[in-house]
Amino acid sequence: MTDATAPTEPARPGRLREFWFYFRENRGAVFGLWVFAAFVICAALGPWLAPYDPAEQFRELTLLPPAWQTGGSWAHPLGTDPLGRDMLSRLIIGARYSFFVGVIVVSIAASGGILIGMIAGFAPSWLDSVIMRIMDVILAFPSLLLALVLVAILGPSLTNAMIAIAIVLQPHYVRLTRASVLSEKQKDYVTSARVAGAGLLRLMFVTVLPNCLAPIIVQGALSFSTAILDAAALGFLGMGAQPPTPEWGTMLAEAREFILRAWWVVTFPGLAILVTVLAINLMGDGLRDALDPKLKRS
Amino acid sequence: MTAPVMIATALARHYEVGGGLFSKPQVLRAVLRVDFNLYAGRTLAVVGESGCGKSTLARMVTMIEEPTSGELTLDGKPVIKPAWPELRTDVQIVFQDPYGSLNPRQRVGTILMEPLVINRPDISSADREARAREMLGLVGLRPEHFDRYPHMFSGGQRQRIAIARALMLDPKVLVLDEPVSALDVSIQSAVLNLLIDLQERLNLAYLFISHDLSVVRHVCDDIIVMYLGQAVETGPKEEVFASPRHPYTKALLSATPRADPGAAKDRIKLTGELPSPLANLPGCPFAPRCWKVQDICRAERPALNGAPHAAACHFPLD
């Protein structure tokens, strides 16, 4: 403590540094962040990192095992698929598709869901009921089935699959946002903002929304992985990315008849999905801890 | 005496409750009829048990809810819904719960500056910060608290922040909705003294809502005793405390704990139930619990008379 007559004030650390300080506490989250960073680098620099073109077929080397197995070659470290395409290149390029699926699906679903949930939370009860019953109808369908129907209507392609998954995931955000809004809206700080003259938009997005973000961020991280999984499932069913796109789910689907003969063809895309999803979930957890001021020490 | 800052005449607030698809909604009379005048530099206390409409009154005065009927004027201007945005800055509120009344996502500085951002967009941000820091000092907090989050503070400090926020807009009327009842007794007096000090300095009119009569005795000038949505006794503090005229006030006063073990224990115990605010009884609402009840009490509602020390009772105590 300095003396009271000349109170000096320590400089406030930058927001980013402060965020990093708290994020670092959670080891799993940091690990998740590194894996996610590698995933993003693969997605961004795919064509330069990949040793071969993902669609190039080495006809004489079909179903080549990974390098460390007998018969493997370091020219194709993770082996080749039934058409002789290099697995490593396909996985690296596949990261790009999965990443885009995740980012686009989560942004569409979250922004739409938060907006609708906010409106439902602040709306008069009849409008709230209308919105929530529509969301219940969407939730009542098995999500993959609904996505399938939507893709069937829109036509099978990765873009349409992303739109379908975003629509299917949206009600979760709506429910989550509305529930948080309803509980936050009761609190006195919202009333005092209203007494201070805050308008509806300010109440919604400046006062209430930041206090609802923690569960939404976790949901965002979780549905990033759900989106990747659903896109993979749609690809597996032939309704998502179309061959020869090296999308991880589509790769799994193409390789399923070789499970017993060539384990690497199914294992590596599956592992890629698993590790990515796990890393994102870990990161989401750390994100929540770091963004919640209640968990901070003074 | 100078003209009152705020005048409330026959203020009432009814709610419709229940009312499903097949049942008719019932009318809950939260506040039946309250009249009061608020003067700059003076404190009016509203006391009464839970559910008597104190907080509803506060919500009407702070323009959170519109009165069902009755009139409210602020500085001679009628407080009606279209005029709310411009009158709002003159009436601010401090809530009971210091843990819920500050936005946990905002730093203290942001909380203090928000009212200015909303209402005085013409003030530069440097100026805003200067005023917020000045206010922080005024309520007895240190400058380094400016950048902290509310959860880093104790209850008493948070209540100081809430008071500072309420004062940022230079209001004329400050509604204090049980401002100290969530605090430790040791902190209570510090916050109360701060409030008294601020009132003297800024010439504020306080509407002090409380159920704690010892606190009320410490801070207020005038009292309204509320029972089931209406004022049953009003008057200057000294007179109400010295010689309560309404039986309910007497019972309330006798229930105040006193730090004097030798004092005679003439505590009045009320029996009977508080009537439901849904039922619109013809008689005095206190009749079921009153020890002086007679037939007329059940048949006819007594009017508030005998100003300046008025009581709504057919048989006032003297």
Interface residues (C-beta under 8 A of the other chain):
Chain A: P7 E9 P10 R12 K187 D188 Y189 T191 S192 A193 R194 V195 A196 G197 A198 G199 R202 T207 P210 N211 P293 K294 K296 S298
Chain B: T62 M63 I64 P85 R88 T89 V91 Q92 I93 F95 Q96 D97 G100 S101 L102 N103 P104 R105 E114 P115 I118 N119 R142 P143 E144 F146 D147 R148 Y149 H151 M152 A162 R165 A166 L169
